[in-house]
């Protein structure tokens, strides 16, 4: 018999699949809701840590790029005193806590600004090599950690000088909300900096001090675990094909205290492109974000539904398999045995004719052929017809299985509008949107600061080729610009780098950052920095809209849009139409209400919308925090359906639908297999066998498959060969008549 053909394999595979599905149903549907902290909350903390890691990595790399580019611009110009260098840096950038210029050979301090830079920790002999100028972390006497960034000032005929900038490992613009804490963790698992947890001496009561100490201890435990997990390779730390964050990330569950459980997310610093590394990623840092989550013991569900569904499947599946064995397999096996008996010449015993389907027709034909082999006329035994064919019998089996799969697919475990969305998810949507808004604002501010730096160093240049060298260098070091150019007071281009200028024709705008609509094709974001002493000339940079949209692509936030003062879309993380309105009036109202100032500045907001079964989480965060980008009045708004979250009610619904789909797929696959391999050849064989019994001796019977149906076909062919033809019967009848007359 064929391994994939025959009546037994489809039924056996169906039995195995139904047993496996019953086990999977009992386990998966029974475990939903058993965790007091939903998976959606844990995944959200993981995404929060990833946001912090992205912000920290971008901040460190940006600091290195800015310091290096600034030093290169100084090196390309005439020598200036060290004090002038630091003054110029301080007027453009306010990101460093302290700056200093040191003569490399002698170690002499040439100038300093801000806090004291720990110069004693710098080993000047190790400043050469490929990574000699990479940032280094230094721990101060008070326990704080500083990140030192280096660049070299080199003018012809003067000793080389080391430009040093000191910064803390604080997160730029991370919105923590209430009760959340976030920390930077070193490779050894030690906490280098924290935000969100006060020092024990900063609280008054002993109870609060105990809570602070407990939070610090829990954070240290998370930090040690995160450091260990972050050492693994990103591809080995995740499920195959899961994608997502390019670094190592995950979530951790802490101890339970006063009805709350600490939940943390961790993420290692990862480069924006897979397989690459940056200055920040080589530091081996990780980020841990922790928040206490209230446990709701009433949310836990029992495993009764999973057990009942599995038991029902075993009952219905057993009945289906029994039906197939009784009505399809057993009659076919009986036909196979009876046909072989006839081919061996055993004609004394009548053929056992099945009751149903094509098997009954073939059995009746075999009985007629048996009698014909014994010499009886074919017309004496009428053909037996069954009201139920094999297709009907298989269809009944399919209906039985759909009685189990159909309700799971269409009716059961539909939560409707009774879904309980954790408040933590709404808070996280708001805080993450606020963090994203700050990230976009800072990116535009950084871009304008670069333009200001370029303008301050290009102001004295009059040769267009010298200007273009500076512009080309800046364009190559930053991917945020589409084009850079210098405009005179009349709007004519003096020098350019990159794409075609789209902000020419008029004199340079007095707005430092603005947006223009170029015939509705795409928003053009333009930054302008005036050239001092050049009578209205300015450096203009056009930001790539792809750069803005890339900042918005964060998992777990759903759809994200950046809208202007008129609530028209400027950018987004998914498909959108430029300068169109938001997709719903309630989102438009959310942005409008959020943009109104509360106190001295606008505040982010998060809300849960319920419209029947349609439940949506939305948040909006306007630009706030200063800088030239704040004057744009933009707002970042995000929304996502609650059904996209791993909330127990939706998880149970999804798994219920999946179980129904698996059951329906198993039924269609196995019964379809049975129909193609057995039923169709059997229907054809029924017609051929009846034709043979009716006297057709010319049609040769060929087996389609080497299985039971094929074996019966071969037996009928042997019987056909044994049967005399009509001409032979006439000759035999004529010979018998002549013999009688003689």
PEDAWO-V209851 format. One record per backbone hydrogen bond with DSSP energy under -1.0 kcal/mol. NH is the residue of the N-H (numbers start at 1). CO is the residue of the C=O. E is the energy in kcal/mol with one decimal. If there is no record, write none. Layout:
NH,CO,E / NH,CO,E
This chain:
2,706,-2.2 / 12,8,-2.7 / 13,9,-2.9 / 14,10,-2.4 / 15,11,-2.1 / 16,12,-2.2 / 17,13,-2.9 / 18,14,-2.4 / 19,15,-2.1 / 20,16,-2.6 / 21,17,-2.8 / 22,18,-2.1 / 23,19,-1.9 / 24,20,-2.6 / 25,21,-2.7 / 26,22,-2.2 / 27,23,-2.0 / 28,24,-3.1 / 29,25,-1.7 / 34,31,-1.8 / 40,646,-1.5 / 42,38,-1.5 / 43,39,-2.9 / 44,40,-1.9 / 45,41,-1.7 / 46,42,-1.6 / 47,43,-2.4 / 48,44,-2.1 / 49,45,-2.2 / 50,46,-2.1 / 51,47,-2.4 / 52,48,-2.1 / 53,49,-2.4 / 54,50,-2.6 / 55,51,-2.5 / 56,52,-2.5 / 57,53,-2.6 / 58,54,-2.6 / 59,55,-2.2 / 60,56,-2.5 / 61,57,-2.6 / 62,58,-2.4 / 63,59,-2.1 / 64,60,-2.2 / 65,61,-2.5 / 66,62,-2.8 / 67,63,-2.4 / 68,64,-2.5 / 69,65,-2.9 / 70,66,-2.5 / 71,67,-2.2 / 72,68,-2.3 / 73,69,-2.3 / 74,70,-2.2 / 75,71,-2.6 / 76,72,-1.6 / 77,74,-1.1 / 85,81,-1.7 / 86,82,-2.2 / 87,83,-2.4 / 88,84,-2.3 / 89,85,-2.2 / 90,86,-2.7 / 91,87,-1.7 / 92,88,-1.0 / 93,89,-3.1 / 97,166,-2.3 / 98,166,-1.4 / 99,113,-2.4 / 100,164,-2.4 / 101,111,-2.4 / 102,162,-2.4 / 103,108,-2.8 / 104,160,-1.8 / 107,103,-2.4 / 110,101,-3.2 / 111,101,-1.3 / 113,99,-2.8 / 115,97,-2.3 / 119,117,-2.5 / 121,118,-1.1 / 122,119,-1.8 / 126,123,-1.8 / 127,124,-1.1 / 134,131,-1.3 / 136,148,-1.8 / 138,146,-2.9 / 140,144,-3.3 / 143,140,-1.6 / 146,138,-3.2 / 147,167,-3.5 / 148,136,-3.2 / 149,165,-2.9 / 151,163,-1.5 / 153,161,-3.2 / 158,155,-2.0 / 161,153,-2.6 / 162,102,-4.1 / 163,151,-3.4 / 164,100,-3.1 / 165,149,-2.4 / 166,98,-3.4 / 167,147,-1.8 / 181,290,-2.7 / 182,195,-2.5 / 183,288,-2.5 / 184,193,-2.2 / 185,286,-3.1 / 186,190,-2.5 / 189,186,-1.7 / 192,184,-3.2 / 193,184,-1.1 / 195,182,-2.4 / 202,199,-2.0 / 203,200,-1.1 / 209,205,-1.9 / 210,206,-2.4 / 211,207,-2.0 / 212,208,-2.4 / 213,209,-2.5 / 214,210,-2.4 / 215,211,-2.4 / 216,212,-2.5 / 217,213,-2.5 / 218,214,-2.5 / 219,215,-2.6 / 220,216,-2.2 / 221,217,-2.0 / 222,218,-2.4 / 223,219,-2.5 / 224,220,-2.3 / 225,221,-2.1 / 226,222,-2.9 / 227,223,-2.4 / 228,224,-1.7 / 229,225,-2.4 / 230,226,-2.3 / 232,229,-1.3 / 237,233,-1.3 / 242,239,-2.2 / 250,266,-1.9 / 252,264,-3.1 / 254,262,-3.5 / 257,260,-3.6 / 260,257,-1.4 / 261,293,-2.6 / 262,255,-1.6 / 263,291,-2.5 / 264,252,-2.6 / 265,289,-2.6 / 266,250,-2.4 / 267,287,-2.0 / 268,248,-2.5 / 269,285,-1.9 / 276,273,-1.6 / 282,278,-1.4 / 283,280,-1.5 / 284,281,-1.2 / 286,185,-2.3 / 287,267,-2.8 / 288,183,-2.3 / 289,265,-2.8 / 290,181,-3.1 / 291,263,-2.3 / 293,261,-2.4 / 295,259,-2.4 / 299,296,-1.4 / 307,303,-2.0 / 308,304,-2.9 / 309,305,-2.9 / 310,306,-2.3 / 311,307,-2.7 / 312,308,-2.7 / 313,309,-2.0 / 314,310,-2.3 / 315,311,-2.2 / 316,312,-3.0 / 317,313,-3.2 / 318,314,-2.2 / 319,315,-2.2 / 320,316,-2.4 / 321,317,-2.6 / 322,318,-2.4 / 323,319,-2.3 / 324,320,-2.3 / 325,321,-2.6 / 326,322,-2.7 / 327,323,-2.6 / 328,324,-1.9 / 329,324,-2.6 / 330,325,-2.7 / 332,328,-1.4 / 333,329,-2.6 / 334,330,-2.3 / 335,331,-2.4 / 336,332,-2.3 / 337,333,-2.1 / 338,334,-2.7 / 339,335,-2.9 / 340,336,-1.7 / 341,337,-1.9 / 342,338,-2.0 / 343,339,-1.9 / 344,340,-1.4 / 345,342,-1.4 / 346,341,-1.9 / 347,345,-1.3 / 357,388,-2.2 / 361,357,-1.2 / 362,358,-2.8 / 363,359,-2.5 / 364,360,-2.3 / 365,361,-2.1 / 366,362,-2.4 / 367,363,-2.1 / 368,364,-2.1 / 369,365,-2.6 / 370,366,-2.6 / 371,367,-2.1 / 372,368,-2.2 / 373,369,-2.6 / 374,370,-1.2 / 375,372,-1.4 / 376,371,-2.6 / 381,378,-1.1 / 393,389,-1.8 / 394,390,-2.5 / 395,391,-2.4 / 396,392,-2.2 / 397,393,-1.5 / 398,394,-2.1 / 399,395,-2.4 / 400,396,-2.1 / 401,397,-1.8 / 402,398,-2.3 / 403,399,-1.5 / 404,401,-1.1 / 405,401,-2.3 / 406,402,-2.9 / 409,405,-2.1 / 410,406,-2.2 / 411,407,-2.5 / 412,407,-2.6 / 418,415,-1.5 / 425,422,-1.1 / 426,422,-1.0 / 427,423,-2.4 / 428,424,-2.7 / 429,425,-2.2 / 430,426,-2.0 / 431,427,-2.8 / 432,428,-2.8 / 433,429,-1.7 / 434,430,-2.2 / 435,431,-2.4 / 436,432,-2.3 / 437,433,-2.4 / 438,434,-2.3 / 439,435,-2.0 / 440,436,-2.2 / 441,437,-2.4 / 442,438,-2.8 / 443,439,-2.0 / 444,440,-2.0 / 445,441,-2.4 / 446,442,-3.1 / 447,443,-2.1 / 448,444,-2.3 / 449,445,-2.5 / 450,446,-2.2 / 451,447,-1.8 / 452,448,-2.5 / 453,449,-2.4 / 454,450,-2.7 / 455,451,-2.7 / 456,452,-2.3 / 457,453,-1.4 / 458,454,-1.7 / 461,458,-1.3 / 467,463,-1.8 / 468,464,-2.6 / 469,465,-1.7 / 470,466,-1.6 / 471,467,-2.5 / 472,468,-3.0 / 473,469,-2.1 / 474,470,-2.2 / 475,471,-2.6 / 476,472,-2.2 / 477,473,-1.4 / 478,474,-1.1 / 482,542,-4.2 / 483,542,-1.1 / 484,497,-2.9 / 485,540,-2.3 / 486,495,-2.7 / 487,538,-2.6 / 488,492,-2.2 / 491,488,-1.7 / 494,486,-3.3 / 497,484,-2.8 / 499,482,-2.0 / 505,491,-1.5 / 514,526,-2.4 / 516,524,-2.3 / 518,522,-1.0 / 519,517,-1.4 / 521,518,-1.9 / 524,516,-2.6 / 526,514,-2.9 / 527,541,-3.0 / 528,512,-2.7 / 529,539,-2.5 / 531,537,-2.7 / 534,531,-1.4 / 538,487,-2.4 / 539,529,-3.1 / 540,485,-3.3 / 541,527,-2.6 / 542,483,-2.7 / 543,525,-2.6 / 544,480,-2.8 / 548,544,-1.4 / 549,545,-2.5 / 550,546,-2.1 / 551,547,-1.0 / 552,549,-1.0 / 554,552,-1.5 / 557,554,-1.0 / 559,639,-2.4 / 561,637,-2.8 / 562,571,-2.8 / 563,635,-2.8 / 564,568,-2.1 / 567,564,-2.0 / 569,580,-2.8 / 570,562,-3.8 / 571,562,-1.3 / 573,560,-1.7 / 579,569,-3.1 / 580,577,-1.6 / 588,584,-1.6 / 589,585,-2.4 / 590,586,-2.0 / 591,587,-2.3 / 592,588,-2.2 / 593,589,-2.6 / 594,590,-2.3 / 595,591,-2.0 / 598,601,-1.5 / 601,598,-1.0 / 605,620,-2.4 / 607,618,-2.8 / 609,616,-3.3 / 611,614,-2.5 / 614,611,-1.8 / 616,609,-2.5 / 617,640,-2.7 / 618,607,-2.5 / 619,638,-2.5 / 620,605,-2.4 / 621,636,-2.7 / 623,634,-2.6 / 632,629,-1.6 / 633,630,-1.4 / 635,563,-2.2 / 636,621,-2.6 / 637,561,-2.7 / 638,619,-2.8 / 639,559,-2.1 / 640,617,-2.2 / 642,615,-3.0 / 644,641,-1.7 / 645,642,-1.8 / 647,645,-1.9 / 651,647,-3.1 / 652,648,-2.9 / 653,649,-1.9 / 654,650,-2.9 / 655,651,-2.6 / 656,652,-2.3 / 657,653,-2.6 / 658,654,-2.5 / 659,655,-2.5 / 660,656,-2.2 / 661,657,-2.6 / 662,658,-2.8 / 663,659,-2.4 / 664,660,-2.7 / 665,661,-2.7 / 666,662,-2.6 / 667,663,-2.1 / 668,664,-2.8 / 669,665,-2.9 / 670,666,-2.4 / 671,667,-2.5 / 672,668,-2.1 / 673,669,-2.2 / 674,670,-2.5 / 675,671,-2.3 / 676,672,-2.5 / 677,673,-2.7 / 678,674,-2.1 / 679,674,-1.8 / 680,675,-2.7 / 682,678,-2.2 / 683,679,-2.5 / 684,680,-1.9 / 685,681,-2.4 / 686,682,-2.0 / 687,683,-1.6 / 688,684,-2.1 / 689,685,-2.9 / 690,686,-2.1 / 691,687,-2.2 / 692,688,-2.3 / 693,689,-2.3 / 694,690,-1.8 / 695,692,-1.1 / 696,691,-2.6 / 697,695,-1.0 / 707,705,-1.6 / 711,707,-2.6 / 712,708,-2.4 / 713,709,-2.2 / 714,710,-2.5 / 715,711,-2.1 / 716,712,-2.4 / 717,713,-2.2 / 718,714,-2.1 / 719,715,-2.3 / 720,716,-2.8 / 721,717,-2.1 / 722,718,-1.3 / 723,719,-1.6 / 729,725,-2.3 / 730,726,-2.2 / 731,727,-2.4 / 732,728,-2.8 / 733,729,-2.5 / 734,730,-2.7 / 735,731,-2.4 / 736,732,-1.9 / 737,733,-1.7 / 738,734,-2.1 / 739,735,-2.0 / 740,736,-1.3 / 741,737,-1.9 / 742,738,-2.0
